[in-house]
């Protein structure tokens, strides 16, 4: 787990979308998605639920967010 991956998770939680997090972090949406996927892969758990209206954190994502 890397610091920039946690920043991505925090930004996604704050704005509720990958595109919004990308704007907030001055990154491309693809880079945000890749960072999130690498974090999920390293932890072997899903951290966000992707929906047509945006993303929400799973229970695991919420737990990591409070500890991050």
PDB file of N, CA, C and O in Angstrom:
ATOM      1  N   UNK A   1       0.850  -1.168   0.000  1.00  0.00           N
ATOM      2  CA  UNK A   1       0.000   0.000   0.000  1.00  0.00           C
ATOM      3  C   UNK A   1       0.895   1.230   0.000  1.00  0.00           C
ATOM      4  O   UNK A   1       1.835   1.340   0.788  1.00  0.00           O
ATOM      5  N   UNK A   2       0.583   2.146  -0.896  1.00  0.00           N
ATOM      6  CA  UNK A   2       1.393   3.350  -1.036  1.00  0.00           C
ATOM      7  C   UNK A   2       0.567   4.587  -0.670  1.00  0.00           C
ATOM      8  O   UNK A   2      -0.661   4.586  -0.757  1.00  0.00           O
ATOM      9  N   UNK A   3       1.267   5.622  -0.265  1.00  0.00           N
ATOM     10  CA  UNK A   3       0.609   6.843   0.180  1.00  0.00           C
ATOM     11  C   UNK A   3      -0.284   7.439  -0.897  1.00  0.00           C
ATOM     12  O   UNK A   3      -1.400   7.870  -0.605  1.00  0.00           O
ATOM     13  N   UNK A   4       0.190   7.470  -2.139  1.00  0.00           N
ATOM     14  CA  UNK A   4      -0.630   8.068  -3.202  1.00  0.00           C
ATOM     15  C   UNK A   4      -1.906   7.262  -3.443  1.00  0.00           C
ATOM     16  O   UNK A   4      -2.918   7.820  -3.866  1.00  0.00           O
ATOM     17  N   UNK A   5      -1.864   5.961  -3.180  1.00  0.00           N
ATOM     18  CA  UNK A   5      -3.066   5.144  -3.319  1.00  0.00           C
ATOM     19  C   UNK A   5      -4.096   5.512  -2.249  1.00  0.00           C
ATOM     20  O   UNK A   5      -5.297   5.538  -2.520  1.00  0.00           O
ATOM     21  N   UNK A   6      -3.628   5.791  -1.054  1.00  0.00           N
ATOM     22  CA  UNK A   6      -4.539   6.230   0.011  1.00  0.00           C
ATOM     23  C   UNK A   6      -5.121   7.596  -0.300  1.00  0.00           C
ATOM     24  O   UNK A   6      -6.291   7.857  -0.020  1.00  0.00           O
ATOM     25  N   UNK A   7      -4.299   8.475  -0.882  1.00  0.00           N
ATOM     26  CA  UNK A   7      -4.810   9.795  -1.277  1.00  0.00           C
ATOM     27  C   UNK A   7      -5.924   9.651  -2.306  1.00  0.00           C
ATOM     28  O   UNK A   7      -6.915  10.379  -2.266  1.00  0.00           O
ATOM     29  N   UNK A   8      -5.755   8.713  -3.223  1.00  0.00           N
ATOM     30  CA  UNK A   8      -6.787   8.458  -4.234  1.00  0.00           C
ATOM     31  C   UNK A   8      -8.072   8.011  -3.551  1.00  0.00           C
ATOM     32  O   UNK A   8      -9.151   8.502  -3.884  1.00  0.00           O
ATOM     33  N   UNK A   9      -7.971   7.092  -2.604  1.00  0.00           N
ATOM     34  CA  UNK A   9      -9.163   6.616  -1.897  1.00  0.00           C
ATOM     35  C   UNK A   9      -9.850   7.753  -1.144  1.00  0.00           C
ATOM     36  O   UNK A   9     -11.076   7.860  -1.166  1.00  0.00           O
ATOM     37  N   UNK A  10      -9.074   8.592  -0.484  1.00  0.00           N
ATOM     38  CA  UNK A  10      -9.637   9.727   0.249  1.00  0.00           C
ATOM     39  C   UNK A  10     -10.345  10.679  -0.709  1.00  0.00           C
ATOM     40  O   UNK A  10     -11.450  11.143  -0.424  1.00  0.00           O
ATOM     41  N   UNK A  11      -9.717  10.968  -1.835  1.00  0.00           N
ATOM     42  CA  UNK A  11     -10.328  11.879  -2.817  1.00  0.00           C
ATOM     43  C   UNK A  11     -11.616  11.298  -3.376  1.00  0.00           C
ATOM     44  O   UNK A  11     -12.602  12.019  -3.531  1.00  0.00           O
ATOM     45  N   UNK A  12     -11.622  10.019  -3.678  1.00  0.00           N
ATOM     46  CA  UNK A  12     -12.834   9.380  -4.184  1.00  0.00           C
ATOM     47  C   UNK A  12     -13.942   9.462  -3.142  1.00  0.00           C
ATOM     48  O   UNK A  12     -15.096   9.731  -3.478  1.00  0.00           O
ATOM     49  N   UNK A  13     -13.599   9.233  -1.891  1.00  0.00           N
ATOM     50  CA  UNK A  13     -14.603   9.309  -0.818  1.00  0.00           C
ATOM     51  C   UNK A  13     -15.141  10.733  -0.687  1.00  0.00           C
ATOM     52  O   UNK A  13     -16.333  10.921  -0.446  1.00  0.00           O
ATOM     53  N   UNK A  14     -14.284  11.726  -0.841  1.00  0.00           N
ATOM     54  CA  UNK A  14     -14.704  13.125  -0.692  1.00  0.00           C
ATOM     55  C   UNK A  14     -15.650  13.571  -1.795  1.00  0.00           C
ATOM     56  O   UNK A  14     -16.648  14.242  -1.531  1.00  0.00           O
ATOM     57  N   UNK A  15     -15.335  13.197  -3.037  1.00  0.00           N
ATOM     58  CA  UNK A  15     -16.113  13.726  -4.161  1.00  0.00           C
ATOM     59  C   UNK A  15     -17.104  12.728  -4.755  1.00  0.00           C
ATOM     60  O   UNK A  15     -18.031  13.126  -5.461  1.00  0.00           O
ATOM     61  N   UNK A  16     -16.919  11.439  -4.477  1.00  0.00           N
ATOM     62  CA  UNK A  16     -17.886  10.446  -4.933  1.00  0.00           C
ATOM     63  C   UNK A  16     -17.771  10.022  -6.383  1.00  0.00           C
ATOM     64  O   UNK A  16     -18.688   9.407  -6.929  1.00  0.00           O
ATOM     65  N   UNK A  17     -16.636  10.351  -7.018  1.00  0.00           N
ATOM     66  CA  UNK A  17     -16.449   9.908  -8.401  1.00  0.00           C
ATOM     67  C   UNK A  17     -14.965   9.844  -8.730  1.00  0.00           C
ATOM     68  O   UNK A  17     -14.144  10.532  -8.123  1.00  0.00           O
ATOM     69  N   UNK A  18     -14.644   9.005  -9.703  1.00  0.00           N
ATOM     70  CA  UNK A  18     -13.261   8.883 -10.149  1.00  0.00           C
ATOM     71  C   UNK A  18     -12.839  10.155 -10.883  1.00  0.00           C
ATOM     72  O   UNK A  18     -11.732  10.654 -10.678  1.00  0.00           O
ATOM     73  N   UNK A  19     -13.713  10.674 -11.729  1.00  0.00           N
ATOM     74  CA  UNK A  19     -13.372  11.897 -12.466  1.00  0.00           C
ATOM     75  C   UNK A  19     -13.165  13.081 -11.530  1.00  0.00           C
ATOM     76  O   UNK A  19     -12.236  13.869 -11.711  1.00  0.00           O
ATOM     77  N   UNK A  20     -14.023  13.201 -10.540  1.00  0.00           N
ATOM     78  CA  UNK A  20     -13.865  14.278  -9.565  1.00  0.00           C
ATOM     79  C   UNK A  20     -12.585  14.135  -8.772  1.00  0.00           C
ATOM     80  O   UNK A  20     -11.897  15.121  -8.510  1.00  0.00           O
ATOM     81  N   UNK A  21     -12.264  12.913  -8.390  1.00  0.00           N
ATOM     82  CA  UNK A  21     -11.013  12.667  -7.665  1.00  0.00           C
ATOM     83  C   UNK A  21      -9.821  12.996  -8.548  1.00  0.00           C
ATOM     84  O   UNK A  21      -8.826  13.546  -8.076  1.00  0.00           O
ATOM     85  N   UNK A  22      -9.920  12.663  -9.820  1.00  0.00           N
ATOM     86  CA  UNK A  22      -8.831  12.973 -10.752  1.00  0.00           C
ATOM     87  C   UNK A  22      -8.612  14.481 -10.848  1.00  0.00           C
ATOM     88  O   UNK A  22      -7.473  14.949 -10.834  1.00  0.00           O
ATOM     89  N   UNK A  23      -9.705  15.241 -10.946  1.00  0.00           N
ATOM     90  CA  UNK A  23      -9.574  16.703 -10.992  1.00  0.00           C
ATOM     91  C   UNK A  23      -8.962  17.225  -9.697  1.00  0.00           C
ATOM     92  O   UNK A  23      -8.078  18.082  -9.723  1.00  0.00           O
ATOM     93  N   UNK A  24      -9.430  16.711  -8.575  1.00  0.00           N
ATOM     94  CA  UNK A  24      -8.937  17.150  -7.268  1.00  0.00           C
ATOM     95  C   UNK A  24      -7.444  16.877  -7.112  1.00  0.00           C
ATOM     96  O   UNK A  24      -6.714  17.692  -6.547  1.00  0.00           O
ATOM     97  N   UNK A  25      -6.999  15.742  -7.610  1.00  0.00           N
ATOM     98  CA  UNK A  25      -5.606  15.336  -7.456  1.00  0.00           C
ATOM     99  C   UNK A  25      -4.718  15.733  -8.630  1.00  0.00           C
ATOM    100  O   UNK A  25      -3.518  15.463  -8.634  1.00  0.00           O
ATOM    101  N   UNK A  26      -5.326  16.380  -9.627  1.00  0.00           N
ATOM    102  CA  UNK A  26      -4.601  16.764 -10.834  1.00  0.00           C
ATOM    103  C   UNK A  26      -3.971  15.542 -11.506  1.00  0.00           C
ATOM    104  O   UNK A  26      -2.796  15.541 -11.873  1.00  0.00           O
ATOM    105  N   UNK A  27      -4.795  14.509 -11.652  1.00  0.00           N
ATOM    106  CA  UNK A  27      -4.393  13.260 -12.292  1.00  0.00           C
ATOM    107  C   UNK A  27      -5.399  12.940 -13.381  1.00  0.00           C
ATOM    108  O   UNK A  27      -6.470  13.544 -13.437  1.00  0.00           O
ATOM    109  N   UNK A  28      -5.065  12.005 -14.235  1.00  0.00           N
ATOM    110  CA  UNK A  28      -6.036  11.541 -15.217  1.00  0.00           C
ATOM    111  C   UNK A  28      -6.965  10.529 -14.547  1.00  0.00           C
ATOM    112  O   UNK A  28      -6.565   9.860 -13.594  1.00  0.00           O
ATOM    113  N   UNK A  29      -8.199  10.412 -15.037  1.00  0.00           N
ATOM    114  CA  UNK A  29      -9.097   9.386 -14.485  1.00  0.00           C
ATOM    115  C   UNK A  29      -8.496   7.984 -14.593  1.00  0.00           C
ATOM    116  O   UNK A  29      -8.701   7.151 -13.710  1.00  0.00           O
ATOM    117  N   UNK A  30      -7.760   7.724 -15.663  1.00  0.00           N
ATOM    118  CA  UNK A  30      -7.134   6.406 -15.830  1.00  0.00           C
ATOM    119  C   UNK A  30      -6.098   6.151 -14.731  1.00  0.00           C
ATOM    120  O   UNK A  30      -5.994   5.035 -14.223  1.00  0.00           O
ATOM    121  N   UNK A  31      -5.337   7.178 -14.366  1.00  0.00           N
ATOM    122  CA  UNK A  31      -4.330   7.025 -13.312  1.00  0.00           C
ATOM    123  C   UNK A  31      -4.995   6.786 -11.959  1.00  0.00           C
ATOM    124  O   UNK A  31      -4.508   5.988 -11.158  1.00  0.00           O
ATOM    125  N   UNK A  32      -6.104   7.476 -11.705  1.00  0.00           N
ATOM    126  CA  UNK A  32      -6.848   7.270 -10.458  1.00  0.00           C
ATOM    127  C   UNK A  32      -7.392   5.845 -10.414  1.00  0.00           C
ATOM    128  O   UNK A  32      -7.279   5.166  -9.393  1.00  0.00           O
ATOM    129  N   UNK A  33      -7.974   5.400 -11.501  1.00  0.00           N
ATOM    130  CA  UNK A  33      -8.520   4.039 -11.570  1.00  0.00           C
ATOM    131  C   UNK A  33      -7.416   3.009 -11.355  1.00  0.00           C
ATOM    132  O   UNK A  33      -7.608   2.036 -10.625  1.00  0.00           O
ATOM    133  N   UNK A  34      -6.265   3.217 -11.984  1.00  0.00           N
ATOM    134  CA  UNK A  34      -5.162   2.274 -11.839  1.00  0.00           C
ATOM    135  C   UNK A  34      -4.658   2.235 -10.399  1.00  0.00           C
ATOM    136  O   UNK A  34      -4.391   1.156  -9.869  1.00  0.00           O
ATOM    137  N   UNK A  35      -4.525   3.384  -9.767  1.00  0.00           N
ATOM    138  CA  UNK A  35      -4.076   3.430  -8.372  1.00  0.00           C
ATOM    139  C   UNK A  35      -5.058   2.698  -7.467  1.00  0.00           C
ATOM    140  O   UNK A  35      -4.659   1.950  -6.575  1.00  0.00           O
ATOM    141  N   UNK A  36      -6.342   2.923  -7.707  1.00  0.00           N
ATOM    142  CA  UNK A  36      -7.363   2.255  -6.909  1.00  0.00           C
ATOM    143  C   UNK A  36      -7.320   0.748  -7.128  1.00  0.00           C
ATOM    144  O   UNK A  36      -7.406  -0.019  -6.168  1.00  0.00           O
ATOM    145  N   UNK A  37      -7.188   0.320  -8.369  1.00  0.00           N
ATOM    146  CA  UNK A  37      -7.132  -1.113  -8.662  1.00  0.00           C
ATOM    147  C   UNK A  37      -5.908  -1.772  -8.031  1.00  0.00           C
ATOM    148  O   UNK A  37      -5.998  -2.885  -7.512  1.00  0.00           O
ATOM    149  N   UNK A  38      -4.771  -1.093  -8.074  1.00  0.00           N
ATOM    150  CA  UNK A  38      -3.565  -1.634  -7.442  1.00  0.00           C
ATOM    151  C   UNK A  38      -3.744  -1.756  -5.934  1.00  0.00           C
ATOM    152  O   UNK A  38      -3.302  -2.732  -5.328  1.00  0.00           O
ATOM    153  N   UNK A  39      -4.391  -0.766  -5.333  1.00  0.00           N
ATOM    154  CA  UNK A  39      -4.653  -0.813  -3.898  1.00  0.00           C
ATOM    155  C   UNK A  39      -5.591  -1.973  -3.575  1.00  0.00           C
ATOM    156  O   UNK A  39      -5.334  -2.742  -2.648  1.00  0.00           O
ATOM    157  N   UNK A  40      -6.670  -2.100  -4.330  1.00  0.00           N
ATOM    158  CA  UNK A  40      -7.611  -3.210  -4.108  1.00  0.00           C
ATOM    159  C   UNK A  40      -6.919  -4.556  -4.307  1.00  0.00           C
ATOM    160  O   UNK A  40      -7.154  -5.492  -3.542  1.00  0.00           O
ATOM    161  N   UNK A  41      -6.077  -4.660  -5.319  1.00  0.00           N
ATOM    162  CA  UNK A  41      -5.360  -5.913  -5.572  1.00  0.00           C
ATOM    163  C   UNK A  41      -4.398  -6.247  -4.436  1.00  0.00           C
ATOM    164  O   UNK A  41      -4.307  -7.400  -4.015  1.00  0.00           O
ATOM    165  N   UNK A  42      -3.686  -5.246  -3.946  1.00  0.00           N
ATOM    166  CA  UNK A  42      -2.715  -5.498  -2.880  1.00  0.00           C
ATOM    167  C   UNK A  42      -3.402  -5.914  -1.578  1.00  0.00           C
ATOM    168  O   UNK A  42      -2.858  -6.699  -0.801  1.00  0.00           O
ATOM    169  N   UNK A  43      -4.594  -5.382  -1.353  1.00  0.00           N
ATOM    170  CA  UNK A  43      -5.344  -5.727  -0.133  1.00  0.00           C
ATOM    171  C   UNK A  43      -6.260  -6.928  -0.334  1.00  0.00           C
ATOM    172  O   UNK A  43      -6.789  -7.486   0.628  1.00  0.00           O
ATOM    173  N   UNK A  44      -6.440  -7.315  -1.576  1.00  0.00           N
ATOM    174  CA  UNK A  44      -7.317  -8.420  -1.950  1.00  0.00           C
ATOM    175  C   UNK A  44      -8.743  -8.212  -1.437  1.00  0.00           C
ATOM    176  O   UNK A  44      -9.367  -9.119  -0.888  1.00  0.00           O
ATOM    177  N   UNK A  45      -9.232  -6.993  -1.636  1.00  0.00           N
ATOM    178  CA  UNK A  45     -10.618  -6.681  -1.274  1.00  0.00           C
ATOM    179  C   UNK A  45     -11.119  -5.505  -2.095  1.00  0.00           C
ATOM    180  O   UNK A  45     -10.346  -4.651  -2.530  1.00  0.00           O
ATOM    181  N   UNK A  46     -12.419  -5.480  -2.295  1.00  0.00           N
ATOM    182  CA  UNK A  46     -13.038  -4.371  -3.015  1.00  0.00           C
ATOM    183  C   UNK A  46     -13.251  -3.219  -2.044  1.00  0.00           C
ATOM    184  O   UNK A  46     -13.793  -3.398  -0.954  1.00  0.00           O
ATOM    185  N   UNK A  47     -12.815  -2.035  -2.459  1.00  0.00           N
ATOM    186  CA  UNK A  47     -12.909  -0.861  -1.593  1.00  0.00           C
ATOM    187  C   UNK A  47     -14.021   0.092  -2.003  1.00  0.00           C
ATOM    188  O   UNK A  47     -14.520   0.856  -1.177  1.00  0.00           O
ATOM    189  N   UNK A  48     -14.413   0.051  -3.275  1.00  0.00           N
ATOM    190  CA  UNK A  48     -15.483   0.920  -3.753  1.00  0.00           C
ATOM    191  C   UNK A  48     -16.476   0.129  -4.585  1.00  0.00           C
ATOM    192  O   UNK A  48     -16.141  -0.888  -5.193  1.00  0.00           O
ATOM    193  N   UNK A  49     -17.710   0.625  -4.593  1.00  0.00           N
ATOM    194  CA  UNK A  49     -18.753   0.097  -5.469  1.00  0.00           C
ATOM    195  C   UNK A  49     -18.948   1.111  -6.577  1.00  0.00           C
ATOM    196  O   UNK A  49     -19.216   2.285  -6.320  1.00  0.00           O
ATOM    197  N   UNK A  50     -18.814   0.656  -7.798  1.00  0.00           N
ATOM    198  CA  UNK A  50     -18.975   1.545  -8.950  1.00  0.00           C
ATOM    199  C   UNK A  50     -20.417   1.461  -9.437  1.00  0.00           C
ATOM    200  O   UNK A  50     -20.937   0.375  -9.692  1.00  0.00           O
ATOM    201  N   UNK A  51     -21.050   2.617  -9.562  1.00  0.00           N
ATOM    202  CA  UNK A  51     -22.427   2.688 -10.034  1.00  0.00           C
ATOM    203  C   UNK A  51     -22.504   3.730 -11.144  1.00  0.00           C
ATOM    204  O   UNK A  51     -21.574   4.519 -11.312  1.00  0.00           O
ATOM    205  N   UNK A  52     -23.594   3.745 -11.903  1.00  0.00           N
ATOM    206  CA  UNK A  52     -23.730   4.770 -12.943  1.00  0.00           C
ATOM    207  C   UNK A  52     -23.682   6.198 -12.402  1.00  0.00           C
ATOM    208  O   UNK A  52     -23.301   7.123 -13.119  1.00  0.00           O
ATOM    209  N   UNK A  53     -24.067   6.374 -11.147  1.00  0.00           N
ATOM    210  CA  UNK A  53     -24.087   7.720 -10.578  1.00  0.00           C
ATOM    211  C   UNK A  53     -22.805   8.083  -9.825  1.00  0.00           C
ATOM    212  O   UNK A  53     -22.708   9.178  -9.269  1.00  0.00           O
ATOM    213  N   UNK A  54     -21.832   7.191  -9.799  1.00  0.00           N
ATOM    214  CA  UNK A  54     -20.584   7.479  -9.111  1.00  0.00           C
ATOM    215  C   UNK A  54     -20.078   6.276  -8.357  1.00  0.00           C
ATOM    216  O   UNK A  54     -20.387   5.139  -8.715  1.00  0.00           O
ATOM    217  N   UNK A  55     -19.314   6.510  -7.332  1.00  0.00           N
ATOM    218  CA  UNK A  55     -18.777   5.419  -6.525  1.00  0.00           C
ATOM    219  C   UNK A  55     -19.064   5.676  -5.055  1.00  0.00           C
ATOM    220  O   UNK A  55     -19.137   6.820  -4.608  1.00  0.00           O
ATOM    221  N   UNK A  56     -19.224   4.595  -4.322  1.00  0.00           N
ATOM    222  CA  UNK A  56     -19.364   4.670  -2.870  1.00  0.00           C
ATOM    223  C   UNK A  56     -18.396   3.672  -2.261  1.00  0.00           C
ATOM    224  O   UNK A  56     -18.050   2.669  -2.886  1.00  0.00           O
ATOM    225  N   UNK A  57     -17.968   3.944  -1.061  1.00  0.00           N
ATOM    226  CA  UNK A  57     -17.034   3.046  -0.393  1.00  0.00           C
ATOM    227  C   UNK A  57     -17.765   1.838   0.171  1.00  0.00           C
ATOM    228  O   UNK A  57     -18.882   1.948   0.676  1.00  0.00           O
ATOM    229  N   UNK A  58     -17.115   0.683   0.077  1.00  0.00           N
ATOM    230  CA  UNK A  58     -17.623  -0.516   0.731  1.00  0.00           C
ATOM    231  C   UNK A  58     -17.309  -0.392   2.226  1.00  0.00           C
ATOM    232  O   UNK A  58     -16.671   0.570   2.654  1.00  0.00           O
ATOM    233  N   UNK A  59     -17.753  -1.353   3.002  1.00  0.00           N
ATOM    234  CA  UNK A  59     -17.422  -1.357   4.431  1.00  0.00           C
ATOM    235  C   UNK A  59     -15.911  -1.427   4.616  1.00  0.00           C
ATOM    236  O   UNK A  59     -15.360  -0.771   5.499  1.00  0.00           O
ATOM    237  N   UNK A  60     -15.246  -2.217   3.790  1.00  0.00           N
ATOM    238  CA  UNK A  60     -13.780  -2.306   3.854  1.00  0.00           C
ATOM    239  C   UNK A  60     -13.140  -0.972   3.482  1.00  0.00           C
ATOM    240  O   UNK A  60     -12.161  -0.554   4.100  1.00  0.00           O
ATOM    241  N   UNK A  61     -13.693  -0.315   2.482  1.00  0.00           N
ATOM    242  CA  UNK A  61     -13.192   0.996   2.079  1.00  0.00           C
ATOM    243  C   UNK A  61     -13.362   2.019   3.187  1.00  0.00           C
ATOM    244  O   UNK A  61     -12.469   2.831   3.428  1.00  0.00           O
ATOM    245  N   UNK A  62     -14.497   1.987   3.858  1.00  0.00           N
ATOM    246  CA  UNK A  62     -14.746   2.911   4.978  1.00  0.00           C
ATOM    247  C   UNK A  62     -13.754   2.657   6.117  1.00  0.00           C
ATOM    248  O   UNK A  62     -13.231   3.595   6.718  1.00  0.00           O
ATOM    249  N   UNK A  63     -13.505   1.388   6.401  1.00  0.00           N
ATOM    250  CA  UNK A  63     -12.556   1.044   7.470  1.00  0.00           C
ATOM    251  C   UNK A  63     -11.166   1.539   7.135  1.00  0.00           C
ATOM    252  O   UNK A  63     -10.498   2.143   7.974  1.00  0.00           O
ATOM    253  N   UNK A  64     -10.727   1.285   5.909  1.00  0.00           N
ATOM    254  CA  UNK A  64      -9.403   1.753   5.499  1.00  0.00           C
ATOM    255  C   UNK A  64      -9.332   3.276   5.531  1.00  0.00           C
ATOM    256  O   UNK A  64      -8.311   3.842   5.924  1.00  0.00           O
ATOM    257  N   UNK A  65     -10.403   3.938   5.122  1.00  0.00           N
ATOM    258  CA  UNK A  65     -10.427   5.393   5.128  1.00  0.00           C
ATOM    259  C   UNK A  65     -10.241   5.954   6.530  1.00  0.00           C
ATOM    260  O   UNK A  65      -9.513   6.931   6.709  1.00  0.00           O
ATOM    261  N   UNK A  66     -10.876   5.365   7.509  1.00  0.00           N
ATOM    262  CA  UNK A  66     -10.733   5.852   8.884  1.00  0.00           C
ATOM    263  C   UNK A  66      -9.331   5.606   9.423  1.00  0.00           C
ATOM    264  O   UNK A  66      -8.828   6.395  10.223  1.00  0.00           O
ATOM    265  N   UNK A  67      -8.700   4.524   8.994  1.00  0.00           N
ATOM    266  CA  UNK A  67      -7.337   4.229   9.452  1.00  0.00           C
ATOM    267  C   UNK A  67      -6.290   4.967   8.645  1.00  0.00           C
ATOM    268  O   UNK A  67      -5.171   5.186   9.109  1.00  0.00           O
ATOM    269  N   UNK A  68      -6.667   5.357   7.411  1.00  0.00           N
ATOM    270  CA  UNK A  68      -5.712   6.052   6.535  1.00  0.00           C
ATOM    271  C   UNK A  68      -5.599   7.492   6.897  1.00  0.00           C
ATOM    272  O   UNK A  68      -4.842   8.230   6.266  1.00  0.00           O
TER     273      UNK A  68
END
